[in-house]
Amino acid sequence: MEPQLYTILIVDDSSGDQSDVRLLFERSLSHLANVSIVTVSSFDEAKTSLARQQFNIITLDGAMGLYFGYDLIPFINESQIQTPIIIMISGERCHIRKGLDKGAHFGFYKRAIKAPIVFNEKFELVPIVSEPT
């Protein structure tokens, strides 16, 4: 039996923030063999990716130029067969709150994801604990 492919969509208009989120997932899911991470930098690119592919996890930036990540949530609900985990990642509390109100499952501040942390199985951010040497 082949292991399940986990697909993650990172929607953020900042390449630096895309890299931070990617690294967080790579650290958190390093125990999984089949992980595919797609990054897009605009609202329109996100809609195209969502129409073409199914995702297990989707992260949304708060503000992306003229658009807001949480405005993608209705399109996510229409385009995805299985409900993915939706995570708002923003520097603004109001964007995280609106995302949660519109159906996002989790919300995190961008500055929090820069620390040496990982997601646990409940998508809580926890510090990386190093083994004693």
DOTOR-56466 format. One record per atom (N, C-alpha, C): residue in three letters; atom name; x, y, z. Coordinates in Angstrom, 2 decimals. Layout:
BEGIN
residuo;atomo;X;Y;Z
ALA;CA;X;Y;Z
...
//
This chain:
BEGIN
residuo;atomo;X;Y;Z
MET;N;0.85;-1.19;0.00
MET;CA;0.00;0.00;0.00
MET;C;0.89;1.25;0.00
GLU;N;0.64;2.15;-0.91
GLU;CA;1.42;3.38;-1.03
GLU;C;0.99;4.39;0.03
PRO;N;1.95;5.10;0.64
PRO;CA;1.57;6.11;1.64
PRO;C;0.79;7.25;0.99
GLN;N;-0.09;7.85;1.77
GLN;CA;-0.90;8.96;1.29
GLN;C;-0.02;10.16;0.94
LEU;N;-0.37;10.84;-0.15
LEU;CA;0.32;12.07;-0.53
LEU;C;-0.37;13.22;0.20
TYR;N;0.40;14.00;0.94
TYR;CA;-0.11;15.18;1.61
TYR;C;0.24;16.39;0.75
THR;N;-0.76;17.16;0.40
THR;CA;-0.55;18.33;-0.44
THR;C;-0.88;19.59;0.35
ILE;N;0.02;20.55;0.25
ILE;CA;-0.10;21.80;1.00
ILE;C;-0.02;22.95;0.02
LEU;N;-0.93;23.90;0.15
LEU;CA;-0.90;25.12;-0.64
LEU;C;-0.59;26.29;0.28
ILE;N;0.47;27.03;-0.04
ILE;CA;0.86;28.21;0.71
ILE;C;0.53;29.42;-0.16
VAL;N;-0.37;30.28;0.33
VAL;CA;-0.77;31.48;-0.40
VAL;C;-0.24;32.69;0.36
ASP;N;0.75;33.35;-0.24
ASP;CA;1.34;34.53;0.39
ASP;C;2.05;35.34;-0.68
ASP;N;1.90;36.66;-0.64
ASP;CA;2.52;37.50;-1.66
ASP;C;3.97;37.87;-1.33
SER;N;4.49;37.38;-0.23
SER;CA;5.88;37.63;0.16
SER;C;6.68;36.34;0.02
SER;N;7.73;36.35;-0.79
SER;CA;8.54;35.14;-0.97
SER;C;9.23;34.75;0.34
GLY;N;9.61;35.74;1.16
GLY;CA;10.22;35.43;2.45
GLY;C;9.26;34.71;3.38
ASP;N;8.02;35.18;3.43
ASP;CA;7.02;34.52;4.27
ASP;C;6.66;33.14;3.71
GLN;N;6.64;33.01;2.39
GLN;CA;6.41;31.68;1.79
GLN;C;7.49;30.71;2.27
SER;N;8.74;31.16;2.26
SER;CA;9.86;30.32;2.70
SER;C;9.73;29.94;4.16
ASP;N;9.34;30.89;5.01
ASP;CA;9.17;30.60;6.44
ASP;C;8.10;29.55;6.66
VAL;N;6.96;29.67;5.96
VAL;CA;5.87;28.71;6.12
VAL;C;6.29;27.35;5.57
ARG;N;6.96;27.33;4.43
ARG;CA;7.45;26.08;3.86
ARG;C;8.38;25.37;4.84
LEU;N;9.33;26.10;5.43
LEU;CA;10.25;25.51;6.39
LEU;C;9.53;24.96;7.61
LEU;N;8.50;25.66;8.06
LEU;CA;7.71;25.18;9.19
LEU;C;7.08;23.82;8.86
PHE;N;6.50;23.71;7.67
PHE;CA;5.90;22.43;7.27
PHE;C;6.96;21.35;7.06
GLU;N;8.07;21.71;6.46
GLU;CA;9.13;20.72;6.25
GLU;C;9.63;20.18;7.58
ARG;N;9.80;21.04;8.58
ARG;CA;10.21;20.59;9.92
ARG;C;9.13;19.74;10.56
SER;N;7.89;20.18;10.43
SER;CA;6.78;19.52;11.12
SER;C;6.42;18.18;10.51
LEU;N;6.60;18.04;9.20
LEU;CA;6.16;16.83;8.50
LEU;C;7.33;16.01;7.98
SER;N;8.50;16.19;8.55
SER;CA;9.69;15.48;8.07
SER;C;9.55;13.97;8.20
HIS;N;8.66;13.51;9.06
HIS;CA;8.46;12.07;9.25
HIS;C;7.59;11.45;8.15
LEU;N;6.99;12.29;7.30
LEU;CA;6.15;11.78;6.21
LEU;C;6.95;11.72;4.92
ALA;N;6.76;10.66;4.16
ALA;CA;7.52;10.48;2.93
ALA;C;6.93;11.26;1.76
ASN;N;5.63;11.37;1.69
ASN;CA;4.98;11.96;0.52
ASN;C;4.32;13.29;0.86
VAL;N;5.08;14.35;0.79
VAL;CA;4.56;15.70;1.02
VAL;C;4.88;16.55;-0.20
SER;N;3.85;17.22;-0.72
SER;CA;4.02;18.13;-1.84
SER;C;3.57;19.52;-1.40
ILE;N;4.46;20.51;-1.56
ILE;CA;4.14;21.88;-1.16
ILE;C;4.12;22.76;-2.40
VAL;N;2.99;23.44;-2.60
VAL;CA;2.82;24.37;-3.71
VAL;C;2.74;25.77;-3.12
THR;N;3.50;26.72;-3.67
THR;CA;3.41;28.10;-3.22
THR;C;2.91;28.97;-4.36
VAL;N;2.04;29.91;-4.01
VAL;CA;1.53;30.89;-4.97
VAL;C;1.58;32.26;-4.31
SER;N;1.69;33.29;-5.15
SER;CA;1.88;34.63;-4.59
SER;C;0.74;35.59;-4.88
SER;N;-0.36;35.09;-5.44
SER;CA;-1.48;36.00;-5.70
SER;C;-2.81;35.28;-5.54
PHE;N;-3.83;36.07;-5.40
PHE;CA;-5.20;35.58;-5.27
PHE;C;-5.57;34.74;-6.50
ASP;N;-5.27;35.26;-7.69
ASP;CA;-5.62;34.56;-8.93
ASP;C;-4.85;33.25;-9.09
GLU;N;-3.56;33.25;-8.74
GLU;CA;-2.79;32.01;-8.79
GLU;C;-3.37;30.97;-7.83
ALA;N;-3.81;31.43;-6.67
ALA;CA;-4.41;30.53;-5.69
ALA;C;-5.69;29.90;-6.25
LYS;N;-6.54;30.70;-6.87
LYS;CA;-7.78;30.18;-7.44
LYS;C;-7.48;29.15;-8.53
THR;N;-6.46;29.42;-9.36
THR;CA;-6.09;28.48;-10.41
THR;C;-5.61;27.16;-9.80
SER;N;-4.75;27.22;-8.79
SER;CA;-4.25;26.01;-8.14
SER;C;-5.37;25.23;-7.47
LEU;N;-6.28;25.95;-6.82
LEU;CA;-7.40;25.28;-6.14
LEU;C;-8.35;24.60;-7.13
ALA;N;-8.50;25.18;-8.32
ALA;CA;-9.36;24.59;-9.33
ALA;C;-8.72;23.35;-9.96
ARG;N;-7.40;23.27;-9.96
ARG;CA;-6.68;22.18;-10.62
ARG;C;-6.30;21.03;-9.71
GLN;N;-6.18;21.29;-8.41
GLN;CA;-5.61;20.30;-7.50
GLN;C;-6.34;20.29;-6.17
GLN;N;-6.31;19.13;-5.54
GLN;CA;-6.89;18.98;-4.20
GLN;C;-5.77;19.12;-3.18
PHE;N;-6.06;19.79;-2.07
PHE;CA;-5.07;20.03;-1.03
PHE;C;-5.58;19.54;0.31
ASN;N;-4.65;19.06;1.15
ASN;CA;-4.98;18.66;2.52
ASN;C;-4.91;19.84;3.47
ILE;N;-3.96;20.74;3.21
ILE;CA;-3.73;21.89;4.07
ILE;C;-3.54;23.12;3.19
ILE;N;-4.15;24.24;3.59
ILE;CA;-4.01;25.49;2.86
ILE;C;-3.71;26.59;3.86
THR;N;-2.64;27.35;3.61
THR;CA;-2.35;28.51;4.45
THR;C;-2.67;29.77;3.65
LEU;N;-3.26;30.73;4.32
LEU;CA;-3.68;31.97;3.67
LEU;C;-3.05;33.17;4.37
ASP;N;-2.45;34.05;3.58
ASP;CA;-1.94;35.32;4.07
ASP;C;-3.13;36.23;4.35
GLY;N;-2.97;37.12;5.30
GLY;CA;-4.06;38.05;5.61
GLY;C;-4.33;39.01;4.46
ALA;N;-3.40;39.89;4.19
ALA;CA;-3.56;40.90;3.14
ALA;C;-2.60;40.59;2.00
MET;N;-3.17;40.57;0.78
MET;CA;-2.37;40.32;-0.42
MET;C;-2.74;41.36;-1.46
GLY;N;-2.11;42.52;-1.36
GLY;CA;-2.45;43.59;-2.30
GLY;C;-3.88;44.06;-2.09
LEU;N;-4.68;43.95;-3.12
LEU;CA;-6.08;44.37;-3.04
LEU;C;-7.00;43.31;-2.44
TYR;N;-6.47;42.11;-2.20
TYR;CA;-7.29;40.99;-1.72
TYR;C;-6.88;40.58;-0.32
PHE;N;-7.73;39.76;0.28
PHE;CA;-7.47;39.18;1.59
PHE;C;-7.56;37.66;1.46
GLY;N;-6.65;36.96;2.13
GLY;CA;-6.63;35.51;2.04
GLY;C;-7.95;34.87;2.42
TYR;N;-8.61;35.41;3.42
TYR;CA;-9.87;34.80;3.86
TYR;C;-10.96;34.89;2.80
ASP;N;-10.81;35.76;1.81
ASP;CA;-11.80;35.82;0.73
ASP;C;-11.72;34.59;-0.18
LEU;N;-10.67;33.79;-0.05
LEU;CA;-10.55;32.55;-0.80
LEU;C;-11.34;31.40;-0.16
ILE;N;-11.74;31.54;1.09
ILE;CA;-12.37;30.43;1.80
ILE;C;-13.63;29.93;1.09
PRO;N;-14.54;30.77;0.61
PRO;CA;-15.69;30.22;-0.13
PRO;C;-15.27;29.44;-1.38
PHE;N;-14.25;29.92;-2.09
PHE;CA;-13.76;29.21;-3.27
PHE;C;-13.13;27.87;-2.87
ILE;N;-12.41;27.85;-1.76
ILE;CA;-11.84;26.60;-1.24
ILE;C;-12.95;25.60;-0.98
ASN;N;-14.00;26.05;-0.30
ASN;CA;-15.12;25.16;0.02
ASN;C;-15.82;24.63;-1.22
GLU;N;-15.86;25.41;-2.28
GLU;CA;-16.50;24.97;-3.53
GLU;C;-15.60;24.05;-4.34
SER;N;-14.31;24.29;-4.35
SER;CA;-13.40;23.59;-5.27
SER;C;-12.79;22.32;-4.69
GLN;N;-12.75;22.19;-3.40
GLN;CA;-12.09;21.04;-2.78
GLN;C;-13.11;19.97;-2.40
ILE;N;-12.86;18.74;-2.80
ILE;CA;-13.78;17.63;-2.52
ILE;C;-13.81;17.33;-1.02
GLN;N;-12.63;17.14;-0.43
GLN;CA;-12.51;16.94;1.01
GLN;C;-12.18;18.30;1.63
THR;N;-12.72;18.58;2.78
THR;CA;-12.44;19.85;3.44
THR;C;-10.99;19.87;3.93
PRO;N;-10.18;20.78;3.39
PRO;CA;-8.79;20.86;3.86
PRO;C;-8.71;21.63;5.17
ILE;N;-7.59;21.47;5.85
ILE;CA;-7.30;22.29;7.01
ILE;C;-6.88;23.66;6.48
ILE;N;-7.55;24.71;6.93
ILE;CA;-7.26;26.08;6.49
ILE;C;-6.62;26.83;7.64
ILE;N;-5.45;27.41;7.37
ILE;CA;-4.69;28.12;8.39
ILE;C;-4.44;29.55;7.93
MET;N;-4.91;30.51;8.71
MET;CA;-4.61;31.93;8.45
MET;C;-3.26;32.24;9.10
ILE;N;-2.36;32.84;8.32
ILE;CA;-1.06;33.26;8.85
ILE;C;-0.89;34.72;8.45
SER;N;-0.97;35.60;9.44
SER;CA;-0.96;37.03;9.15
SER;C;-0.25;37.79;10.26
GLY;N;0.16;38.99;9.94
GLY;CA;0.74;39.88;10.93
GLY;C;-0.32;40.73;11.62
GLU;N;-1.56;40.62;11.17
GLU;CA;-2.65;41.44;11.69
GLU;C;-3.73;40.58;12.36
ARG;N;-4.02;40.90;13.61
ARG;CA;-5.04;40.16;14.37
ARG;C;-6.40;40.18;13.65
CYS;N;-6.76;41.32;13.06
CYS;CA;-8.07;41.43;12.42
CYS;C;-8.21;40.46;11.24
HIS;N;-7.12;40.22;10.50
HIS;CA;-7.18;39.28;9.38
HIS;C;-7.32;37.84;9.87
ILE;N;-6.60;37.53;10.94
ILE;CA;-6.73;36.18;11.52
ILE;C;-8.15;35.97;12.01
ARG;N;-8.70;36.94;12.73
ARG;CA;-10.05;36.83;13.27
ARG;C;-11.09;36.66;12.15
LYS;N;-10.99;37.48;11.09
LYS;CA;-11.93;37.36;9.98
LYS;C;-11.81;36.00;9.31
GLY;N;-10.59;35.52;9.17
GLY;CA;-10.39;34.19;8.58
GLY;C;-11.04;33.10;9.41
LEU;N;-10.85;33.18;10.73
LEU;CA;-11.48;32.19;11.62
LEU;C;-13.00;32.30;11.55
ASP;N;-13.52;33.51;11.49
ASP;CA;-14.97;33.71;11.38
ASP;C;-15.53;33.15;10.07
LYS;N;-14.73;33.18;9.01
LYS;CA;-15.18;32.70;7.70
LYS;C;-14.93;31.21;7.49
GLY;N;-14.29;30.55;8.46
GLY;CA;-14.14;29.11;8.34
GLY;C;-12.73;28.55;8.43
ALA;N;-11.73;29.40;8.62
ALA;CA;-10.38;28.88;8.83
ALA;C;-10.36;28.11;10.15
HIS;N;-9.53;27.09;10.21
HIS;CA;-9.46;26.24;11.40
HIS;C;-8.47;26.75;12.43
PHE;N;-7.40;27.39;11.97
PHE;CA;-6.35;27.87;12.85
PHE;C;-5.86;29.23;12.37
GLY;N;-5.25;29.99;13.27
GLY;CA;-4.66;31.27;12.90
GLY;C;-3.40;31.52;13.70
PHE;N;-2.36;32.00;13.01
PHE;CA;-1.08;32.25;13.64
PHE;C;-0.52;33.58;13.16
TYR;N;0.23;34.24;14.05
TYR;CA;0.93;35.46;13.68
TYR;C;2.19;35.09;12.90
LYS;N;2.50;35.89;11.90
LYS;CA;3.69;35.62;11.09
LYS;C;4.95;35.59;11.93
ARG;N;5.05;36.47;12.91
ARG;CA;6.29;36.49;13.69
ARG;C;6.47;35.20;14.48
ALA;N;5.38;34.51;14.81
ALA;CA;5.48;33.27;15.57
ALA;C;6.10;32.14;14.75
ILE;N;5.88;32.15;13.44
ILE;CA;6.39;31.05;12.63
ILE;C;7.87;31.17;12.31
LYS;N;8.49;32.28;12.68
LYS;CA;9.92;32.46;12.44
LYS;C;10.78;31.80;13.53
ALA;N;10.18;31.47;14.64
ALA;CA;10.89;30.85;15.76
ALA;C;11.19;29.38;15.44
PRO;N;12.10;28.74;16.19
PRO;CA;12.38;27.32;15.98
PRO;C;11.24;26.47;16.57
ILE;N;10.18;26.32;15.78
ILE;CA;8.97;25.63;16.22
ILE;C;8.55;24.62;15.17
VAL;N;7.60;23.77;15.56
VAL;CA;6.94;22.84;14.65
VAL;C;5.46;22.80;15.00
PHE;N;4.65;22.29;14.07
PHE;CA;3.26;21.98;14.37
PHE;C;3.24;20.60;15.02
ASN;N;2.40;20.44;16.06
ASN;CA;2.16;19.08;16.54
ASN;C;0.94;18.54;15.81
GLU;N;0.47;17.36;16.19
GLU;CA;-0.64;16.72;15.48
GLU;C;-1.96;17.49;15.60
LYS;N;-2.06;18.41;16.56
LYS;CA;-3.26;19.23;16.73
LYS;C;-3.07;20.63;16.12
PHE;N;-2.02;20.80;15.33
PHE;CA;-1.67;22.08;14.72
PHE;C;-1.46;23.19;15.75
GLU;N;-0.87;22.80;16.86
GLU;CA;-0.41;23.77;17.84
GLU;C;1.07;24.00;17.55
LEU;N;1.52;25.23;17.69
LEU;CA;2.93;25.51;17.51
LEU;C;3.67;25.18;18.80
VAL;N;4.68;24.34;18.69
VAL;CA;5.45;23.95;19.86
VAL;C;6.93;24.13;19.57
PRO;N;7.72;24.47;20.61
PRO;CA;9.17;24.65;20.41
PRO;C;9.82;23.36;19.97
ILE;N;10.86;23.50;19.17
ILE;CA;11.66;22.33;18.81
ILE;C;12.52;21.98;20.01
VAL;N;12.46;20.73;20.40
VAL;CA;13.25;20.26;21.54
VAL;C;14.40;19.45;20.95
SER;N;15.61;19.90;21.23
SER;CA;16.77;19.16;20.70
SER;C;17.17;18.07;21.68
GLU;N;17.71;17.03;21.11
GLU;CA;18.19;15.91;21.92
GLU;C;19.48;16.31;22.62
PRO;N;19.68;15.88;23.86
PRO;CA;20.94;16.18;24.55
PRO;C;22.11;15.53;23.80
THR;N;23.22;16.23;23.76
THR;CA;24.40;15.68;23.06
THR;C;25.40;15.07;24.00
//
